Amino acid sequence: MATMSKEDNNYIYYWVGKNIRKYRKQKGWTIKQLAEKCCYSENFIGDIENETFKTFSLNTLYHISKVLDIHIKLLFEDLEDEK
């Protein structure tokens, strides 16, 4: 996948989704495990991580960050160093 431009209005979804994936993988969890812990569907988490879902709320992100045991601000970290 080509890197998305920061000028794209949907970049924030790309950014947040990639960070959720990063922190989920650091825990050694599958999408299914994170979904179960959050009480969300596996498809919903997969869509967020794959920038398919573009209307999730801050409350959703806050809940996911709590389940991942990270501060919500970490979901908004810049991905400039991504290869």
N, CA, C and O atoms as a Tinker XYZ file with bonds, in Angstrom:
   332  protein
     1  N      0.833000   -1.178000    0.000000    73     2
     2  CA     0.000000    0.000000    0.000000    64     1     3
     3  C      0.880000    1.244000    0.000000    63     2     4     5
     4  O      1.870000    1.311000    0.728000    81     3
     5  N      0.523000    2.212000   -0.804000    73     3     6
     6  CA     1.266000    3.465000   -0.844000    64     5     7
     7  C      0.976000    4.259000    0.418000    63     6     8     9
     8  O     -0.113000    4.179000    0.987000    81     7
     9  N      1.965000    5.024000    0.842000    73     7    10
    10  CA     1.768000    5.852000    2.019000    64     9    11
    11  C      0.795000    6.972000    1.690000    63    10    12    13
    12  O      0.897000    7.599000    0.636000    81    11
    13  N     -0.134000    7.219000    2.576000    73    11    14
    14  CA    -1.137000    8.246000    2.373000    64    13    15
    15  C     -0.538000    9.613000    2.693000    63    14    16    17
    16  O      0.253000    9.749000    3.626000    81    15
    17  N     -0.912000   10.601000    1.927000    73    15    18
    18  CA    -0.437000   11.963000    2.115000    64    17    19
    19  C     -1.119000   12.619000    3.305000    63    18    20    21
    20  O     -2.306000   12.401000    3.548000    81    19
    21  N     -0.373000   13.416000    4.039000    73    19    22
    22  CA    -0.949000   14.156000    5.162000    64    21    23
    23  C     -1.976000   15.180000    4.697000    63    22    24    25
    24  O     -2.802000   15.635000    5.487000    81    23
    25  N     -1.929000   15.541000    3.431000    73    23    26
    26  CA    -2.892000   16.497000    2.900000    64    25    27
    27  C     -4.258000   15.849000    2.647000    63    26    28    29
    28  O     -5.257000   16.551000    2.488000    81    27
    29  N     -4.302000   14.545000    2.610000    73    27    30
    30  CA    -5.552000   13.828000    2.408000    64    29    31
    31  C     -6.418000   13.977000    3.657000    63    30    32    33
    32  O     -5.933000   13.794000    4.774000    81    31
    33  N     -7.686000   14.307000    3.476000    73    31    34
    34  CA    -8.594000   14.501000    4.611000    64    33    35
    35  C     -8.785000   13.239000    5.453000    63    34    36    37
    36  O     -9.158000   13.323000    6.623000    81    35
    37  N     -8.531000   12.079000    4.864000    73    35    38
    38  CA    -8.701000   10.821000    5.591000    64    37    39
    39  C     -7.423000   10.330000    6.254000    63    38    40    41
    40  O     -7.392000    9.225000    6.797000    81    39
    41  N     -6.366000   11.137000    6.216000    73    39    42
    42  CA    -5.085000   10.712000    6.782000    64    41    43
    43  C     -5.200000   10.347000    8.258000    63    42    44    45
    44  O     -4.549000    9.407000    8.714000    81    43
    45  N     -6.011000   11.070000    9.002000    73    43    46
    46  CA    -6.135000   10.812000   10.440000    64    45    47
    47  C     -6.633000    9.387000   10.693000    63    46    48    49
    48  O     -6.225000    8.757000   11.669000    81    47
    49  N     -7.503000    8.879000    9.832000    73    47    50
    50  CA    -8.000000    7.515000   10.000000    64    49    51
    51  C     -6.903000    6.494000    9.722000    63    50    52    53
    52  O     -6.794000    5.477000   10.407000    81    51
    53  N     -6.106000    6.778000    8.722000    73    51    54
    54  CA    -4.942000    5.939000    8.409000    64    53    55
    55  C     -4.005000    5.896000    9.610000    63    54    56    57
    56  O     -3.566000    4.831000   10.045000    81    55
    57  N     -3.714000    7.078000   10.129000    73    55    58
    58  CA    -2.801000    7.270000   11.244000    64    57    59
    59  C     -3.269000    6.495000   12.475000    63    58    60    61
    60  O     -2.515000    5.699000   13.034000    81    59
    61  N     -4.490000    6.724000   12.887000    73    59    62
    62  CA    -5.034000    6.087000   14.086000    64    61    63
    63  C     -5.112000    4.571000   13.902000    63    62    64    65
    64  O     -4.756000    3.818000   14.808000    81    63
    65  N     -5.573000    4.127000   12.743000    73    63    66
    66  CA    -5.685000    2.692000   12.489000    64    65    67
    67  C     -4.345000    1.979000   12.567000    63    66    68    69
    68  O     -4.245000    0.893000   13.137000    81    67
    69  N     -3.321000    2.590000   11.995000    73    67    70
    70  CA    -1.987000    1.985000   12.039000    64    69    71
    71  C     -1.455000    1.948000   13.471000    63    70    72    73
    72  O     -0.776000    0.995000   13.855000    81    71
    73  N     -1.758000    2.974000   14.256000    73    71    74
    74  CA    -1.303000    2.976000   15.652000    64    73    75
    75  C     -2.041000    1.935000   16.483000    63    74    76    77
    76  O     -1.435000    1.293000   17.341000    81    75
    77  N     -3.328000    1.759000   16.246000    73    75    78
    78  CA    -4.064000    0.710000   16.962000    64    77    79
    79  C     -3.442000   -0.644000   16.640000    63    78    80    81
    80  O     -3.219000   -1.461000   17.533000    81    79
    81  N     -3.164000   -0.875000   15.364000    73    79    82
    82  CA    -2.529000   -2.133000   14.966000    64    81    83
    83  C     -1.180000   -2.312000   15.659000    63    82    84    85
    84  O     -0.872000   -3.396000   16.154000    81    83
    85  N     -0.377000   -1.248000   15.694000    73    83    86
    86  CA     0.951000   -1.315000   16.315000    64    85    87
    87  C      0.846000   -1.719000   17.789000    63    86    88    89
    88  O      1.549000   -2.625000   18.235000    81    87
    89  N     -0.028000   -1.052000   18.540000    73    87    90
    90  CA    -0.136000   -1.350000   19.967000    64    89    91
    91  C     -0.797000   -2.703000   20.219000    63    90    92    93
    92  O     -0.468000   -3.380000   21.193000    81    91
    93  N     -1.723000   -3.100000   19.352000    73    91    94
    94  CA    -2.325000   -4.431000   19.487000    64    93    95
    95  C     -1.257000   -5.506000   19.280000    63    94    96    97
    96  O     -1.186000   -6.466000   20.047000    81    95
    97  N     -0.446000   -5.349000   18.269000    73    95    98
    98  CA     0.603000   -6.335000   17.991000    64    97    99
    99  C      1.654000   -6.359000   19.096000    63    98   100   101
   100  O      2.207000   -7.415000   19.404000    81    99
   101  N      1.933000   -5.192000   19.698000    73    99   102
   102  CA     2.881000   -5.166000   20.824000    64   101   103
   103  C      2.377000   -6.012000   21.982000    63   102   104   105
   104  O      3.170000   -6.579000   22.733000    81   103
   105  N      1.056000   -6.099000   22.128000    73   103   106
   106  CA     0.460000   -6.939000   23.173000    64   105   107
   107  C      0.444000   -8.408000   22.751000    63   106   108   109
   108  O      0.193000   -9.288000   23.574000    81   107
   109  N      0.713000   -8.675000   21.466000    73   107   110
   110  CA     0.653000  -10.037000   20.969000    64   109   111
   111  C     -0.767000  -10.505000   20.719000    63   110   112   113
   112  O     -1.029000  -11.707000   20.682000    81   111
   113  N     -1.693000   -9.559000   20.546000    73   111   114
   114  CA    -3.100000   -9.885000   20.366000    64   113   115
   115  C     -3.465000   -9.926000   18.894000    63   114   116   117
   116  O     -2.899000   -9.200000   18.077000    81   115
   117  N     -4.416000  -10.782000   18.571000    73   115   118
   118  CA    -5.020000  -10.795000   17.244000    64   117   119
   119  C     -6.131000   -9.743000   17.211000    63   118   120   121
   120  O     -6.524000   -9.202000   18.244000    81   119
   121  N     -6.619000   -9.471000   16.020000    73   119   122
   122  CA    -7.769000   -8.569000   15.895000    64   121   123
   123  C     -8.943000   -9.134000   16.689000    63   122   124   125
   124  O     -9.657000   -8.398000   17.370000    81   123
   125  N     -9.132000  -10.445000   16.596000    73   123   126
   126  CA   -10.232000  -11.097000   17.309000    64   125   127
   127  C    -10.106000  -10.889000   18.818000    63   126   128   129
   128  O    -11.099000  -10.605000   19.489000    81   127
   129  N     -8.897000  -11.029000   19.353000    73   127   130
   130  CA    -8.703000  -10.851000   20.803000    64   129   131
   131  C     -9.001000   -9.418000   21.225000    63   130   132   133
   132  O     -9.667000   -9.199000   22.237000    81   131
   133  N     -8.516000   -8.439000   20.464000    73   131   134
   134  CA    -8.804000   -7.039000   20.809000    64   133   135
   135  C    -10.303000   -6.777000   20.716000    63   134   136   137
   136  O    -10.875000   -6.124000   21.589000    81   135
   137  N    -10.932000   -7.275000   19.677000    73   135   138
   138  CA   -12.374000   -7.075000   19.515000    64   137   139
   139  C    -13.146000   -7.652000   20.705000    63   138   140   141
   140  O    -14.060000   -7.013000   21.226000    81   139
   141  N    -12.779000   -8.849000   21.128000    73   139   142
   142  CA   -13.453000   -9.476000   22.270000    64   141   143
   143  C    -13.248000   -8.661000   23.540000    63   142   144   145
   144  O    -14.189000   -8.475000   24.312000    81   143
   145  N    -12.036000   -8.174000   23.766000    73   143   146
   146  CA   -11.744000   -7.394000   24.972000    64   145   147
   147  C    -12.488000   -6.055000   24.968000    63   146   148   149
   148  O    -12.837000   -5.527000   26.024000    81   147
   149  N    -12.726000   -5.513000   23.766000    73   147   150
   150  CA   -13.426000   -4.223000   23.632000    64   149   151
   151  C    -14.939000   -4.389000   23.531000    63   150   152   153
   152  O    -15.684000   -3.414000   23.625000    81   151
   153  N    -15.392000   -5.635000   23.338000    73   151   154
   154  CA   -16.806000   -5.909000   23.073000    64   153   155
   155  C    -17.267000   -5.264000   21.767000    63   154   156   157
   156  O    -18.402000   -4.800000   21.658000    81   155
   157  N    -16.383000   -5.241000   20.792000    73   155   158
   158  CA   -16.693000   -4.796000   19.440000    64   157   159
   159  C    -16.559000   -6.000000   18.517000    63   158   160   161
   160  O    -15.983000   -7.021000   18.892000    81   159
   161  N    -17.091000   -5.870000   17.319000    73   159   162
   162  CA   -16.954000   -6.975000   16.370000    64   161   163
   163  C    -15.542000   -7.003000   15.794000    63   162   164   165
   164  O    -14.847000   -5.989000   15.732000    81   163
   165  N    -15.152000   -8.189000   15.380000    73   163   166
   166  CA   -13.852000   -8.364000   14.738000    64   165   167
   167  C    -13.788000   -7.513000   13.462000    63   166   168   169
   168  O    -12.754000   -6.915000   13.164000    81   167
   169  N    -14.885000   -7.461000   12.718000    73   167   170
   170  CA   -14.929000   -6.658000   11.495000    64   169   171
   171  C    -14.726000   -5.174000   11.779000    63   170   172   173
   172  O    -14.052000   -4.476000   11.022000    81   171
   173  N    -15.317000   -4.694000   12.881000    73   171   174
   174  CA   -15.190000   -3.281000   13.244000    64   173   175
   175  C    -13.733000   -2.930000   13.516000    63   174   176   177
   176  O    -13.231000   -1.934000   12.996000    81   175
   177  N    -13.054000   -3.726000   14.317000    73   175   178
   178  CA   -11.636000   -3.468000   14.620000    64   177   179
   179  C    -10.813000   -3.583000   13.348000    63   178   180   181
   180  O     -9.949000   -2.744000   13.095000    81   179
   181  N    -11.067000   -4.604000   12.548000    73   179   182
   182  CA   -10.346000   -4.767000   11.285000    64   181   183
   183  C    -10.545000   -3.578000   10.359000    63   182   184   185
   184  O     -9.602000   -3.124000    9.711000    81   183
   185  N    -11.766000   -3.077000   10.298000    73   183   186
   186  CA   -12.045000   -1.913000    9.447000    64   185   187
   187  C    -11.303000   -0.675000    9.942000    63   186   188   189
   188  O    -10.796000    0.100000    9.131000    81   187
   189  N    -11.231000   -0.477000   11.252000    73   187   190
   190  CA   -10.481000    0.671000   11.786000    64   189   191
   191  C     -9.003000    0.536000   11.427000    63   190   192   193
   192  O     -8.383000    1.492000   10.960000    81   191
   193  N     -8.450000   -0.635000   11.644000    73   191   194
   194  CA    -7.028000   -0.836000   11.366000    64   193   195
   195  C     -6.701000   -0.724000    9.880000    63   194   196   197
   196  O     -5.580000   -0.365000    9.519000    81   195
   197  N     -7.650000   -1.022000    9.035000    73   195   198
   198  CA    -7.416000   -0.994000    7.595000    64   197   199
   199  C     -7.986000    0.261000    6.940000    63   198   200   201
   200  O     -8.196000    0.302000    5.728000    81   199
   201  N     -8.233000    1.283000    7.761000    73   199   202
   202  CA    -8.738000    2.587000    7.322000    64   201   203
   203  C     -9.986000    2.500000    6.461000    63   202   204   205
   204  O    -10.221000    3.371000    5.623000    81   203
   205  N    -10.786000    1.463000    6.654000    73   203   206
   206  CA   -12.028000    1.304000    5.912000    64   205   207
   207  C    -13.167000    2.043000    6.602000    63   206   208   209
   208  O    -14.067000    2.564000    5.942000    81   207
   209  N    -13.128000    2.088000    7.928000    73   207   210
   210  CA   -14.194000    2.689000    8.719000    64   209   211
   211  C    -13.799000    4.119000    9.044000    63   210   212   213
   212  O    -12.753000    4.344000    9.655000    81   211
   213  N    -14.606000    5.081000    8.653000    73   211   214
   214  CA   -14.215000    6.480000    8.775000    64   213   215
   215  C    -15.110000    7.303000    9.699000    63   214   216   217
   216  O    -15.073000    8.532000    9.646000    81   215
   217  N    -15.898000    6.665000   10.530000    73   215   218
   218  CA   -16.796000    7.446000   11.377000    64   217   219
   219  C    -16.787000    7.022000   12.841000    63   218   220   221
   220  O    -17.781000    7.216000   13.541000    81   219
   221  N    -15.695000    6.452000   13.314000    73   219   222
   222  CA   -15.668000    6.058000   14.716000    64   221   223
   223  C    -15.515000    7.294000   15.608000    63   222   224   225
   224  O    -14.982000    8.320000   15.187000    81   223
   225  N    -15.983000    7.171000   16.822000    73   223   226
   226  CA   -16.011000    8.308000   17.747000    64   225   227
   227  C    -14.772000    8.370000   18.630000    63   226   228   229
   228  O    -14.005000    7.412000   18.727000    81   227
   229  N    -14.599000    9.498000   19.258000    73   227   230
   230  CA   -13.529000    9.630000   20.248000    64   229   231
   231  C    -13.767000    8.679000   21.410000    63   230   232   233
   232  O    -12.817000    8.156000   21.993000    81   231
   233  N    -15.023000    8.453000   21.747000    73   231   234
   234  CA   -15.343000    7.506000   22.809000    64   233   235
   235  C    -14.849000    6.105000   22.446000    63   234   236   237
   236  O    -14.327000    5.387000   23.298000    81   235
   237  N    -15.013000    5.721000   21.181000    73   235   238
   238  CA   -14.514000    4.425000   20.710000    64   237   239
   239  C    -13.001000    4.355000   20.864000    63   238   240   241
   240  O    -12.465000    3.367000   21.365000    81   239
   241  N    -12.318000    5.410000   20.431000    73   239   242
   242  CA   -10.853000    5.424000   20.543000    64   241   243
   243  C    -10.415000    5.399000   21.994000    63   242   244   245
   244  O     -9.438000    4.734000   22.340000    81   243
   245  N    -11.131000    6.121000   22.845000    73   243   246
   246  CA   -10.805000    6.130000   24.275000    64   245   247
   247  C    -10.953000    4.719000   24.856000    63   246   248   249
   248  O    -10.097000    4.258000   25.612000    81   247
   249  N    -12.041000    4.044000   24.497000    73   247   250
   250  CA   -12.275000    2.688000   24.986000    64   249   251
   251  C    -11.169000    1.737000   24.511000    63   250   252   253
   252  O    -10.645000    0.949000   25.299000    81   251
   253  N    -10.819000    1.812000   23.235000    73   251   254
   254  CA    -9.753000    0.958000   22.694000    64   253   255
   255  C     -8.434000    1.248000   23.398000    63   254   256   257
   256  O     -7.689000    0.323000   23.724000    81   255
   257  N     -8.137000    2.527000   23.637000    73   255   258
   258  CA    -6.881000    2.869000   24.314000    64   257   259
   259  C     -6.854000    2.319000   25.738000    63   258   260   261
   260  O     -5.807000    1.875000   26.210000    81   259
   261  N     -7.990000    2.344000   26.421000    73   259   262
   262  CA    -8.053000    1.784000   27.783000    64   261   263
   263  C     -7.809000    0.278000   27.759000    63   262   264   265
   264  O     -7.082000   -0.249000   28.600000    81   263
   265  N     -8.416000   -0.412000   26.797000    73   263   266
   266  CA    -8.229000   -1.857000   26.681000    64   265   267
   267  C     -6.769000   -2.177000   26.358000    63   266   268   269
   268  O     -6.215000   -3.149000   26.869000    81   267
   269  N     -6.149000   -1.353000   25.505000    73   267   270
   270  CA    -4.739000   -1.552000   25.163000    64   269   271
   271  C     -3.795000   -1.082000   26.277000    63   270   272   273
   272  O     -2.587000   -1.313000   26.220000    81   271
   273  N     -4.364000   -0.420000   27.287000    73   271   274
   274  CA    -3.606000    0.119000   28.422000    64   273   275
   275  C     -2.558000    1.143000   27.964000    63   274   276   277
   276  O     -1.400000    1.114000   28.382000    81   275
   277  N     -3.015000    2.047000   27.088000    73   275   278
   278  CA    -2.165000    3.145000   26.622000    64   277   279
   279  C     -2.947000    4.452000   26.743000    63   278   280   281
   280  O     -4.174000    4.438000   26.841000    81   279
   281  N     -2.246000    5.562000   26.737000    73   279   282
   282  CA    -2.898000    6.865000   26.729000    64   281   283
   283  C     -3.454000    7.106000   25.335000    63   282   284   285
   284  O     -2.796000    6.787000   24.345000    81   283
   285  N     -4.649000    7.661000   25.244000    73   283   286
   286  CA    -5.288000    7.889000   23.954000    64   285   287
   287  C     -4.415000    8.726000   23.013000    63   286   288   289
   288  O     -4.480000    8.554000   21.796000    81   287
   289  N     -3.610000    9.617000   23.560000    73   287   290
   290  CA    -2.781000   10.461000   22.688000    64   289   291
   291  C     -1.806000    9.639000   21.848000    63   290   292   293
   292  O     -1.377000   10.085000   20.783000    81   291
   293  N     -1.455000    8.445000   22.318000    73   291   294
   294  CA    -0.545000    7.596000   21.553000    64   293   295
   295  C     -1.166000    7.126000   20.238000    63   294   296   297
   296  O     -0.448000    6.779000   19.300000    81   295
   297  N     -2.492000    7.113000   20.170000    73   295   298
   298  CA    -3.148000    6.720000   18.926000    64   297   299
   299  C     -2.996000    7.790000   17.847000    63   298   300   301
   300  O     -3.250000    7.538000   16.669000    81   299
   301  N     -2.577000    8.986000   18.262000    73   299   302
   302  CA    -2.421000   10.096000   17.328000    64   301   303
   303  C     -0.961000   10.406000   17.028000    63   302   304   305
   304  O     -0.649000   11.458000   16.470000    81   303
   305  N     -0.055000    9.480000   17.401000    73   303   306
   306  CA     1.365000    9.666000   17.112000    64   305   307
   307  C      1.579000    9.722000   15.608000    63   306   308   309
   308  O      0.892000    9.039000   14.849000    81   307
   309  N      2.510000   10.516000   15.194000    73   307   310
   310  CA     2.831000   10.628000   13.771000    64   309   311
   311  C      3.506000    9.361000   13.277000    63   310   312   313
   312  O      4.250000    8.710000   14.010000    81   311
   313  N      3.238000    9.025000   12.037000    73   311   314
   314  CA     3.789000    7.817000   11.440000    64   313   315
   315  C      4.873000    8.119000   10.408000    63   314   316   317
   316  O      5.140000    7.297000    9.532000    81   315
   317  N      5.488000    9.276000   10.504000    73   315   318
   318  CA     6.482000    9.674000    9.498000    64   317   319
   319  C      7.621000    8.691000    9.378000    63   318   320   321
   320  O      8.209000    8.565000    8.304000    81   319
   321  N      7.949000    7.991000   10.445000    73   319   322
   322  CA     9.062000    7.052000   10.410000    64   321   323
   323  C      8.678000    5.700000    9.824000    63   322   324   325
   324  O      9.523000    4.815000    9.686000    81   323
   325  N      7.394000    5.540000    9.478000    73   323   326
   326  CA     6.934000    4.265000    8.935000    64   325   327
   327  C      7.584000    4.006000    7.582000    63   326   328   329
   328  O      7.702000    4.906000    6.749000    81   327
   329  N      7.997000    2.780000    7.381000    73   327   330
   330  CA     8.626000    2.382000    6.111000    64   329   331
   331  C      7.587000    1.779000    5.207000    63   330   332
   332  O      7.902000    1.377000    4.087000    81   331
